[in-house]
Each structure stands twice: as C-alpha cells, then as structure tokens.
Amino acid sequence: MVINNKRGWIEILEAFISVLLVAAIILIAINKGNISGEDASTKVYNVEISILREIQTNDNLRAEISGIENSTIPVEWEDFPSSLKEKIIERTPTYLECVGKICNLDEICSLLEKKSKSVYSQSVIISSTIRDGIVYRKLTLFCWQKG
C-alpha cells in the first residue's frame, strides 16, 4: 500500500513538471524576437524625432519651408527644397530609408507610394519667423528599414 501511494505522488510530480515545460516552451515562442526588449519602432521614432527637431530649430530651413507658395502645397519628396532634402538624407542612419512631405496644417499628409514594409511617420509643425509673416506648415517624415 505504501508503494502505490509513492507511485501516485511521483505521477503527480511528473505531470506538474510536464506542464511547466510546456508553459516554458510556449512563453519562449511568444517572446521570440522581443528578447532585446526594444522594439524597432522605438528606435525609428527616436531617429525621426531627432531629425525633425533639428529642422524645426534651424531658422534657415524653417524660412525655406515657410517660403513655399501655397499653390505648390503639398510638396512631395521629389520636389523638396534641396537644403532640406540634404539635411534629411545626411541625418538618416544607413539602416533606414526616409522621405518627407510638406503639407498645410489642415491636410492629411500621407505617403503616396505603397510599401511592403512597416512605415513609421512623425510630423512637426513648422512656423515662420515673425518678421516673415505668420505661416504654418506640417513637415512629415516617413521612414522604413532597408532590406
């Protein structure tokens, strides 16, 4: 009778260990790829915000954006002012590809071309200096990972 009692406890212990192993395998499978703890989107958004803040605080680039005629808004990446385009390209890390678009505040600023990758976007409002008159534009940056 004592032997049967021990065998029952051993079977219960085996079942408990089996459940723990299955749970551990499921948790590992769910967390696969997130082991580093940092999502790619966080990194891309930080880069975008850094580039946009630099443009937003540069008087020359702000004046260039504010000087765009209303009739040419929205401005697609191909028609961007050269110094602004160069600044964005210069500040974009090698693992990203970024394009921009300039819109009026009341417009939806979206990327025209379809991408098969995740596209991350951030926007800032660009205002002119007081001596140039009040002009507001929205500068949106779209970035995706290369490869």
Summary of the structure (lengths in Angstrom):
residues: 147
radius of gyration: 26.8
end to end distance: 67.2
largest distance: 98.0
contacts: 362
relative contact order: 0.16
helix: 50%
strand: 18%
